[in-house]
Amino acid sequence: MAPRALVILTVCGVLGIALLAGVKREAIGDFVRFAINASEATTSADQVLRDHKVDPASYQHAATITYTFDGYTNEYLRRTIGITAANRIYRDQVPSAFWTNPLLP
C-alpha cells in the first residue's frame, strides 16, 4: 500500500473513532434530572416527620434514589414505540425515579 494511502486510511480511522466516541445514543431514562439533592431530600423528609409529630432525630437517615424502570417493559416499549416515546411516557405519566428516605429506628 502506498504511504499516502496509509496516511489517509489512518486519518479516516482516527476520525471515525472520534465520531463514534462523540455521539451519545439515546437511552431510556436519559430525561431523569433531580431538582433537589440528597441533603434537601432528607431535610424535606424530616419536615414531613415533624408535621406528623415525630422526632426525626430518633431515626437514622439514608437518602437513596429509587428507579421504577423495568427491563422487560423498557425493551417492549423500545421495540414498539421507540426510545423517545418511551421516555415521554415515563417522564409524563409514570413516576420512574424519585428520592426515598428509608428511616431506621
Summary of the structure (lengths in Angstrom):
residues: 105
radius of gyration: 23.4
end to end distance: 73.4
largest distance: 81.9
contacts: 217
relative contact order: 0.18
helix: 54%
strand: 10%
